[in-house]
Amino acid sequence: MSIDDGLATEFFRTYDDRGLLKYLGFYLSDHTAALTEDQGERRKVVEVKPQLEEIEINEIIELAYLKDLCVSVQMNERNEANQFQEDVVGKIIGCDELNIFIGKTPIPSGQIRHIEIFKG
C-alpha cells in the first residue's frame, strides 16, 4: 500500500501538534503530585519523647555500641513548623569528641533529646 504524497502533505499541513501542551500537562500533573506528597509530610506529627538525662543517654549509647544494636534517636531540634524531626534510626558505628555516628550521619551528642534501643 503506498501513501499518496498529496494526502501526506495535507495531513501534515493540518496536523495540530500538541507536544508542548501535552508535555506541560504531564509536568503540571507531576508537580501537583509532588506538592500533595510534601503537604502530607508537613502534616505528619512526630511524637514528642521525654528528655533523658545525659547519664541515661550515655548508658544507652554504650550498650548499643557494645552489643551492636540499632538505636532510635530523637534530636532536640525543631523544624520550621515547630515540630520535632523524625527519629534517626541505625547502628552506632563510632564517635568523636562532639558526635556519635549512626551510619554516616553525625549526631551532635549535646543535641540528643531521647535515645532508645530500636525494636523495629
C-alpha positions in Angstrom: 0.0 0.0 0.0 1.5 3.3 -1.0 0.8 6.7 0.6 -0.4 9.5 -1.7 2.0 12.4 -1.5 -0.9 14.9 -1.7 -2.6 13.1 1.2 0.5 13.2 3.4 1.1 16.8 2.6 -2.4 17.7 3.5 -2.2 15.7 6.7 1.0 17.5 7.9 -0.4 20.9 6.9 -3.5 20.5 9.0 -2.0 18.4 11.8 -2.1 20.2 15.2 0.9 19.0 17.3 0.0 19.2 21.0 3.5 18.2 22.0 4.3 21.2 24.2 0.8 21.4 25.6 0.9 17.7 26.4 4.3 18.0 28.0 3.1 20.9 30.2 0.1 18.7 31.2 2.5 16.0 32.4 4.7 18.5 34.2 1.7 20.0 36.0 0.5 16.5 37.0 3.9 15.6 38.4 4.2 18.9 40.2 0.7 18.6 41.8 1.6 15.1 43.0 4.9 16.3 44.5 3.1 19.1 46.3 0.5 16.8 47.7 3.2 14.4 49.0 5.1 17.4 50.5 1.9 18.6 52.2 1.4 15.1 53.7 4.9 15.2 55.1 4.3 18.5 56.7 1.1 17.4 58.3 2.9 14.4 59.9 3.1 14.8 63.6 6.1 13.3 65.4 5.6 12.0 68.9 7.4 14.1 71.5 9.5 11.7 73.6 10.7 12.6 77.1 14.0 14.4 77.6 16.5 11.9 79.0 19.4 12.8 81.4 22.9 12.8 80.0 23.8 9.7 82.1 20.9 7.7 80.7 21.8 8.7 77.1 25.4 7.7 77.6 24.4 4.3 79.1 22.1 3.5 76.1 24.8 4.6 73.7 27.4 2.4 75.4 25.1 -0.6 75.5 24.0 -0.2 71.8 27.6 0.2 70.7 29.0 -2.8 72.6 26.2 -5.1 71.7 25.9 -3.8 68.1 22.2 -2.9 68.5 20.1 -0.4 66.5 19.0 2.8 68.2 16.3 5.4 67.6 17.4 8.9 68.4 15.2 12.0 68.7 17.1 15.2 68.3 16.4 18.3 70.4 15.8 20.3 67.3 12.5 21.6 65.7 11.6 22.3 62.1 10.0 25.5 60.7 6.6 24.2 61.9 8.0 24.0 65.5 7.8 20.2 65.4 10.4 17.6 66.2 12.1 15.9 63.3 11.6 12.2 62.7 14.0 9.9 64.6 17.3 8.9 63.2 17.5 5.1 63.3 20.5 2.8 62.8 23.6 1.3 64.4 26.2 3.4 66.2 29.4 2.9 64.2 31.6 5.3 66.2 32.0 8.6 67.9 34.4 11.6 68.3 34.5 14.4 70.9 31.4 16.1 69.6 29.3 13.5 67.6 28.1 9.9 67.6 27.8 8.4 64.1 24.7 6.5 63.2 25.6 5.0 59.9 27.2 8.0 58.1 25.0 10.5 59.9 26.8 12.6 62.6 24.6 13.3 65.6 25.8 16.0 68.0 25.8 14.3 71.4 24.6 17.5 73.1 21.5 17.6 70.8 20.1 14.2 71.8 16.7 14.5 73.4 15.8 10.8 73.6 17.5 7.6 72.6 16.3 4.0 72.9 17.1 0.6 71.6 15.2 0.2 68.3 12.8 -2.8 68.2 11.5 -2.4 64.7 
